[in-house]
Amino acid sequence: MNRCSRSALSALGPPLAGAVLASCIAFGAAAQPQRAPAYQFNDSHFHLTNYIQEGVDIHDFLKIMGDDVGRVALFGIPLQQTWSFENSGDFAPTYYLQSDAPLYYYSFTDAYIASVYKSLTAAEQKRFEPMITGFNPADMYAVEHVKRVLRVFPGVFTGIGEFSIHKEFVSSKVAGDTASLTNPALDRILDFCAESGLLALIHNDIDMPFAKQGAEPVFLDQMKALLRRHPNATVIWAHVGLGRVVHPVQPPASAASAERPGNQLEVVTAMLEDPTLAHLNFDLSWDEVAKYVVATPDTIRRTAALLNRYPDRFLFGTDEVAPRDRDQYFKVFRMYAPLWAQLTPEARAKVTQGNFDRLFDAAKVKVRAWEAKDAAAR
């Protein structure tokens, strides 16, 4: 007999029936399948630490994510800002624009990210995809660092990045050789990404700062050549190649310059249509990029049309650095609200969540397989 049926409860009398009814209600609630949280987005671009290797505790960051954010690509900053007393005296800079002193590569960032990831429970770990960043892409030995990190911390990392090649205000401050898209050290890194399955998140400005209208984007051809040399490496081009003062490509001012690239969206469209660049994806991260997208109703409309046409090739990311609270962390997502409103449900789901799941899940399987094969061979 069902002890929770109406007849069974009536036979028990009021006091006992009330207690049994309460237990039945509790049991019924527990027996209901638990729905997964309705996440708003996955974050393909997040820095846990800043330019002096300080940041938010990962357990506190989980609270900031709450039930609104599903999964996050987790990395630090590969560069450390020098505190030079000769340059800034007692002022301790925390950002690269606060000092003329150089930046240098800080390889310990990878060990730190691995350690905080491993401090999480198994369920919490499933919400993060750690990335290797602590290497110098101008160093022929950089690929050895990446391999070493995988061997020391197996089962942790899914990709490399964000690492920078050409970056406004940063490249010129880095001590040592300047990174380049034509440097064979970078080719060695991407060769290994193809071999191991590691995703590669690259920051590379499409152009020089304050470029003249209609001028050929300085680094576009080199970037496309690099990508074509590595067709088996899955690459995410951070910020769609834009920056704080690296503005979207502008169309030529006269018909005489008609052979040059059109606007930024036309440049991106041409790359999306190029079958030799089918392994390229773009991330829509950073408030500096969002400001270009939502600048006018026309820029919103044209960007939405591009994403609706190619919904599989874009990922949302915040590019937040060690956020203090939810307002700071959700700022970029909220800036894009006018864009989200013009996407189809399918496109929005892919850009904000689905493409992250697809790319990172595929990479994880390949990297774990490489780690197992490598361990067996040693």
Secondary structure, 3 states (H helix, E strand, C coil): CCCCCHHHHHHHCHHHHHHHHHHHHHHHHHHCCCCCCCCCEEEEEEECECCCCCECCHHHHHHHHCCCEEEEEEECCCEEECCCHHHHCCCCCCCHHHCCCCEEECCHHHHHHHHHHHCCCHHHHCCEEEEECCCCCCCCCHHHHHHHHHHHCCCCCCEEEEEECCCCCCHHHECCCCCCCCCHHHHHHHHHHHHHCCEEEEECCCCCCCCCCCCCCCCHHHHHHHHHHCCCCCEEEHHHHCCCCCCCCCCCCCHHHCCCCCCHHHHHHHHHHCHHHCCEEEEECCHHHHHHHCCCHHHHHHHHHHHHHCHHHEEECCCEECCCCHHHHCHHHHHCHHHHHHCCHHHHHHHHHHHHHHHHHHHHHHHHHHHHHHHHHC
